[in-house]
């Protein structure tokens, strides 16, 4: 069963946010290259907290998809909950619960995120090339080569 991150420091789970977004842009660029024109790429993502600050990963991944030449076509919310006796029952992950409990013990009021963003991208029907001088790792940061 694969339910644990590897201890390999090259694993994206250990990357700093800026490095993660560069890698995500490269991944989405490769998805654009292999998906047929008009095809769909779907990514689920959620925000997380880093040193108490909420990191808006969904918006960053949306920007990465655009930088990779994909067209955002839909942004949905998937609740992480079940229904029991007509009521929503939350289903946070182990990591969410651990992080929230640790924060609360430290006196930091924190709630667990109860949704994921579902980002739907479409590969353009025409050949989707990045602007001249733009590379995915630069586009993710809004920079361009001269």
C-alpha positions in Angstrom: 0.0 0.0 0.0 1.4 3.4 -1.0 0.1 5.7 1.8 3.3 7.3 2.9 5.7 9.9 1.3 9.2 8.6 0.5 12.1 10.0 2.5 13.7 11.1 -0.7 14.4 14.9 -0.5 13.8 15.2 -4.2 10.1 14.2 -3.6 7.9 17.2 -4.4 6.2 16.8 -1.0 9.4 18.3 0.5 9.8 21.1 -2.0 9.5 24.7 -1.1 6.4 26.4 -2.6 8.3 28.2 -5.4 10.0 25.0 -6.4 6.7 23.1 -6.2 5.1 25.6 -8.6 7.9 25.4 -11.1 7.6 21.6 -11.1 3.8 21.8 -11.4 4.1 24.0 -14.4 6.5 21.5 -16.0 4.2 18.6 -15.3 1.2 20.5 -16.7 3.2 21.4 -19.8 4.0 17.8 -20.4 0.3 17.0 -19.9 -0.5 19.6 -22.5 1.9 17.9 -24.9 0.5 14.4 -24.6 -3.3 15.2 -24.3 -5.1 15.4 -27.6 -6.3 18.8 -28.8 -9.5 19.5 -27.0 -8.6 17.0 -24.3 -8.9 17.5 -20.6 -6.5 17.6 -17.7 -8.0 17.6 -14.2 -6.1 18.5 -11.0 -7.3 18.3 -7.5 -5.6 20.5 -5.0 -6.2 22.3 -1.7 -4.8 25.1 0.3 -2.6 24.4 3.3 -1.0 26.3 6.1 2.7 27.1 6.4 3.8 28.7 9.7 0.1 29.7 10.3 -0.3 31.3 6.8 -2.8 29.9 4.4 -1.1 29.0 1.1 -3.5 29.3 -1.9 -2.2 26.4 -3.9 -5.3 26.1 -6.1 -4.9 29.6 -7.5 -1.1 29.0 -8.0 -1.9 25.7 -9.9 -4.4 27.5 -12.0 -1.7 30.0 -13.0 0.7 27.2 -13.6 -1.8 25.5 -16.0 -2.2 28.8 -17.9 1.6 29.2 -18.1 1.8 25.7 -19.5 -0.5 26.6 -22.3 -3.7 25.0 -21.0 -7.1 26.7 -20.9 -8.8 26.7 -17.5 -12.4 25.6 -18.2 -13.8 24.9 -14.8 -13.1 25.3 -11.1 -15.2 23.2 -8.8 -15.3 22.4 -5.1 -15.2 18.8 -3.9 -16.4 18.5 -0.3 -14.4 16.1 1.8 -17.4 14.8 3.6 -19.9 12.0 3.7 -23.6 12.0 4.3 -25.0 10.2 7.4 -28.6 10.4 8.4 -29.1 13.4 6.1 -26.1 15.3 7.7 -22.7 16.1 6.3 -19.9 14.3 8.2 -16.4 15.7 7.7 -13.6 13.4 6.6 -10.4 15.2 7.1 -7.1 13.5 6.4 -4.8 12.2 9.1 -2.3 15.1 8.3 -5.0 17.7 8.5 -6.1 16.5 11.9 -2.6 16.2 13.2 -1.7 19.7 12.0 -4.9 21.2 13.5 -4.4 19.5 16.8 -0.7 20.5 17.0 -1.7 24.1 16.2 -4.4 24.2 18.8 -2.0 22.8 21.4 0.3 25.7 20.5 -2.6 28.1 21.0 -3.2 28.8 17.3 -6.8 28.5 16.4 -7.0 26.4 13.2 -9.7 24.6 11.4 -9.2 21.8 8.9 -9.9 22.4 5.2 -13.0 20.5 4.3 -12.8 20.8 0.5 -10.5 20.4 -2.5 -10.5 22.5 -5.6 -11.0 20.5 -8.8 -9.3 22.4 -11.6 -10.3 21.4 -15.1 -8.1 22.5 -18.0 -8.5 21.9 -21.8 -5.7 21.7 -24.3 -6.4 24.2 -27.1 -7.5 22.9 -30.4 -4.7 24.8 -32.1 -1.0 24.2 -31.4 -0.6 25.7 -28.0 2.9 27.3 -27.9 4.1 29.5 -25.1 5.0 33.0 -26.1 8.5 33.3 -27.6 11.2 33.3 -25.0 8.9 31.9 -22.3 9.8 28.6 -20.6 7.5 26.8 -18.1 9.8 27.3 -15.1 9.9 31.1 -15.8 6.2 31.4 -16.7 5.2 30.0 -13.3 6.9 33.0 -11.7 5.7 35.5 -14.3 9.1 36.0 -15.8 10.3 35.7 -19.4 13.7 35.3 -21.0 14.9 38.4 -22.9 
